Amino acid sequence: MNASGLPIDLILFGMIAAFLVLRLRSILGKRTGFERQAPPPMPQQPMRKQAPPIIEGRAEPVAPAGPQAVPPVASPTGQALARMREIDRGFDPAHFLAGAEQAFRMIVAAFASGDRAGLRALLSDDTCKAFEEAISAREKAGETQISEIKSIQQLAIEDATVRGTVGVVTARIVSDQISYTHDKDGRPVAGTDAVTEITDLWTFERDLTQSDPTWRLVSARSG
């Protein structure tokens, strides 16, 4: 008991509670660079019509499930990243990787579910066309794809270049996934329902002089 008649432990708990409230407000009040923007009011508007998340260099990073790897500044890739920062002072490789992980998760899920609208906002025109053709072929065959990312084991910037004012960044993404396709009768036709480690090399690009902060996927291949 202190001189004011209040127990010491009650005062301490009050201080801790105030600190936690302030801490939560500081975290929740920040943009991750991948949140959805609110669409204009519209009755019965489906969720997929909202403005999609973006990879944004100006955002606070969201911690990825696996370790990040940014190349040394002295390397050719590191020099390309530094050049990007000269063009766009808001660019940061760690922020980029955090956004790339979220884009990876969303694109994998959208492709498996056949969400064309969700894919269009995150892919280049040519890449989107290829994805949509694959979805259409799957639907025509009556097949269903199941994809579930269990964890991200590694997330690294593999390569980077600057073409004029366009930044091009390739990320190596090592993930543990369940991914398989079954036919209209439920029989497996591809993949496996066992957890499998998959390595992907995804290339994103963005005009660094434009106000649009979206990095769009232009290439996806196995590593």
C-alpha positions as CSV (number, residue, x, y, z in Angstrom):
1,M,0.0,0.0,0.0
2,N,1.4,3.4,-1.0
3,A,0.8,6.8,0.6
4,S,-2.3,7.5,-1.5
5,G,-4.0,4.4,-0.2
6,L,-3.9,2.5,-3.5
7,P,-2.2,-1.0,-3.7
8,I,1.1,-1.0,-5.6
9,D,0.1,-4.0,-7.6
10,L,-3.2,-2.2,-8.7
11,I,-1.2,0.8,-9.9
12,L,1.3,-1.5,-11.8
13,F,-1.5,-3.4,-13.5
14,G,-3.1,-0.1,-14.6
15,M,0.2,1.1,-16.1
16,I,0.6,-2.2,-18.0
17,A,-3.0,-2.1,-19.4
18,A,-2.4,1.5,-20.6
19,F,0.8,0.5,-22.3
20,L,-0.9,-2.5,-24.1
21,V,-3.8,-0.3,-25.3
22,L,-1.3,2.2,-26.8
23,R,0.7,-0.6,-28.3
24,L,-2.3,-2.2,-30.0
25,R,-3.4,1.2,-31.4
26,S,0.0,1.8,-32.9
27,I,0.0,-1.6,-34.6
28,L,-3.6,-1.8,-35.8
29,G,-3.5,1.8,-37.0
30,K,-0.7,1.0,-39.6
31,R,-1.3,-0.2,-43.1
32,T,0.4,-3.4,-44.1
33,G,0.4,-2.5,-47.7
34,F,-1.8,-5.5,-48.4
35,E,-5.1,-4.6,-46.9
36,R,-8.2,-4.4,-49.0
37,Q,-9.6,-1.0,-49.8
38,A,-13.2,-0.4,-49.0
39,P,-15.4,-0.5,-52.2
40,P,-18.1,2.1,-52.8
41,P,-21.5,1.2,-51.2
42,M,-23.3,-1.3,-53.3
43,P,-26.0,-3.8,-52.3
44,Q,-25.1,-7.4,-52.2
45,Q,-21.5,-6.6,-53.4
46,P,-19.5,-9.9,-53.3
47,M,-16.2,-9.8,-51.5
48,R,-14.2,-10.4,-54.6
49,K,-15.2,-7.1,-56.1
50,Q,-13.3,-5.2,-53.5
51,A,-10.0,-3.5,-54.5
52,P,-7.4,-6.2,-54.2
53,P,-4.4,-6.3,-51.9
54,I,-1.2,-5.0,-53.3
55,I,2.5,-5.4,-52.8
56,E,3.6,-2.0,-51.7
57,G,7.1,-0.7,-51.0
58,R,5.8,2.0,-48.7
59,A,4.0,-0.3,-46.3
60,E,4.9,-1.7,-42.9
61,P,6.1,-5.3,-43.4
62,V,4.1,-8.2,-42.3
63,A,6.4,-10.8,-40.8
64,P,6.6,-13.9,-43.1
65,A,6.3,-17.4,-41.8
66,G,9.8,-18.3,-43.0
67,P,13.2,-16.5,-43.1
68,Q,13.7,-13.6,-45.5
69,A,16.8,-13.2,-47.5
70,V,17.9,-9.9,-49.1
71,P,21.0,-9.9,-51.3
72,P,24.1,-8.0,-50.2
73,V,24.2,-4.3,-51.3
74,A,27.5,-4.9,-53.2
75,S,26.0,-7.7,-55.3
76,P,24.6,-7.0,-58.8
77,T,21.1,-7.7,-57.4
78,G,21.7,-5.5,-54.4
79,Q,22.8,-2.7,-56.7
80,A,19.6,-3.1,-58.8
81,L,17.6,-2.8,-55.6
82,A,19.5,0.3,-54.6
83,R,18.7,1.8,-58.0
84,M,15.0,1.1,-57.4
85,R,15.2,3.0,-54.2
86,E,16.8,6.0,-56.0
87,I,13.8,6.1,-58.3
88,D,11.2,5.4,-55.6
89,R,12.4,6.5,-52.2
90,G,9.6,4.4,-50.6
91,F,10.9,1.1,-52.0
92,D,12.3,-1.4,-49.4
93,P,13.3,-5.0,-50.2
94,A,12.1,-6.4,-46.8
95,H,8.7,-4.7,-47.3
96,F,8.6,-6.1,-50.8
97,L,9.2,-9.7,-49.6
98,A,6.4,-9.3,-47.0
99,G,4.0,-8.3,-49.7
100,A,5.2,-11.0,-52.1
101,E,4.4,-13.6,-49.5
102,Q,0.9,-12.4,-49.2
103,A,0.5,-12.2,-52.9
104,F,1.8,-15.7,-53.3
105,R,-0.8,-17.0,-50.8
106,M,-3.6,-15.1,-52.4
107,I,-2.8,-16.1,-56.0
108,V,-2.4,-19.8,-55.1
109,A,-5.8,-19.7,-53.4
110,A,-7.5,-17.7,-56.2
111,F,-6.1,-20.0,-58.9
112,A,-7.3,-23.1,-57.1
113,S,-10.8,-21.7,-56.6
114,G,-11.1,-20.2,-60.1
115,D,-11.3,-16.6,-58.8
116,R,-10.6,-14.8,-62.0
117,A,-11.4,-11.3,-60.6
118,G,-9.0,-11.8,-57.7
119,L,-6.2,-12.9,-60.1
120,R,-6.6,-10.0,-62.6
121,A,-5.6,-7.3,-60.1
122,L,-2.4,-9.1,-59.1
123,L,-1.2,-10.4,-62.5
124,S,0.1,-8.9,-65.7
125,D,-2.2,-9.2,-68.7
126,D,-0.2,-12.1,-70.3
127,T,0.1,-14.0,-67.0
128,C,-3.5,-13.5,-66.2
129,K,-4.5,-14.8,-69.7
130,A,-2.4,-18.0,-69.1
131,F,-4.0,-18.5,-65.6
132,E,-7.5,-18.0,-66.9
133,E,-6.9,-20.4,-69.8
134,A,-5.8,-23.1,-67.3
135,I,-8.8,-22.4,-65.1
136,S,-11.2,-22.7,-68.1
137,A,-9.5,-26.0,-69.2
138,R,-9.9,-27.4,-65.7
139,E,-13.6,-26.3,-65.6
140,K,-14.3,-27.8,-69.0
141,A,-12.9,-31.1,-67.8
142,G,-15.0,-31.0,-64.6
143,E,-11.9,-31.0,-62.5
144,T,-11.4,-29.4,-59.1
145,Q,-8.1,-28.2,-57.7
146,I,-7.3,-28.3,-54.0
147,S,-4.3,-26.1,-52.8
148,E,-3.4,-25.4,-49.3
149,I,-0.2,-23.6,-48.2
150,K,0.9,-25.1,-44.8
151,S,4.0,-22.9,-44.3
152,I,6.6,-20.7,-46.0
153,Q,10.0,-22.2,-45.4
154,Q,12.1,-19.6,-47.3
155,L,11.4,-16.2,-49.0
156,A,14.4,-14.6,-50.8
157,I,15.1,-12.1,-53.5
158,E,16.7,-14.2,-56.2
159,D,17.3,-11.5,-58.8
160,A,16.5,-7.9,-59.6
161,T,16.9,-5.5,-62.6
162,V,15.8,-2.1,-63.6
163,R,14.6,-1.5,-67.1
164,G,14.2,2.2,-67.6
165,T,11.9,3.1,-64.7
166,V,10.4,-0.4,-64.4
167,G,11.7,-2.5,-61.5
168,V,11.7,-6.3,-61.9
169,V,12.2,-8.5,-58.9
170,T,12.3,-12.3,-58.8
171,A,11.5,-14.0,-55.4
172,R,12.4,-17.6,-54.5
173,I,9.5,-19.0,-52.4
174,V,9.9,-22.4,-50.7
175,S,6.7,-23.6,-49.3
176,D,5.1,-26.7,-47.8
177,Q,1.8,-27.3,-49.7
178,I,-1.0,-29.8,-50.2
179,S,-1.9,-29.5,-53.9
180,Y,-3.8,-31.9,-56.0
181,T,-6.5,-32.1,-58.7
182,H,-9.4,-34.5,-58.8
183,D,-12.0,-35.2,-61.5
184,K,-15.8,-34.8,-61.4
185,D,-16.1,-38.2,-59.7
186,G,-13.6,-37.2,-57.0
187,R,-10.8,-39.4,-58.4
188,P,-7.2,-37.9,-58.2
189,V,-5.7,-36.9,-61.5
190,A,-2.7,-34.9,-60.5
191,G,-0.7,-33.9,-57.4
192,T,-0.9,-35.5,-54.0
193,D,-2.7,-34.9,-50.7
194,A,0.5,-35.3,-48.8
195,V,2.4,-32.2,-47.7
196,T,5.1,-31.5,-50.3
197,E,7.9,-28.9,-50.4
198,I,7.6,-26.8,-53.5
199,T,10.1,-24.2,-54.8
200,D,8.7,-21.4,-57.0
201,L,10.4,-18.5,-58.7
202,W,7.9,-15.7,-59.1
203,T,8.8,-12.5,-60.9
204,F,7.1,-9.2,-60.2
205,E,7.4,-5.9,-61.9
206,R,6.2,-2.3,-61.4
207,D,6.8,1.1,-63.0
208,L,8.5,2.9,-60.0
209,T,7.5,6.3,-61.2
210,Q,3.8,5.6,-61.1
211,S,1.6,6.3,-58.1
212,D,0.1,2.8,-58.4
213,P,2.1,0.8,-55.8
214,T,1.1,-2.6,-57.1
215,W,3.8,-5.1,-58.1
216,R,2.2,-7.5,-60.6
217,L,3.2,-11.1,-61.2
218,V,4.7,-11.5,-64.7
219,S,6.2,-14.9,-64.5
220,A,5.8,-18.0,-62.4
221,R,8.0,-21.1,-62.7
222,S,9.4,-23.9,-60.6
223,G,12.8,-23.3,-59.0
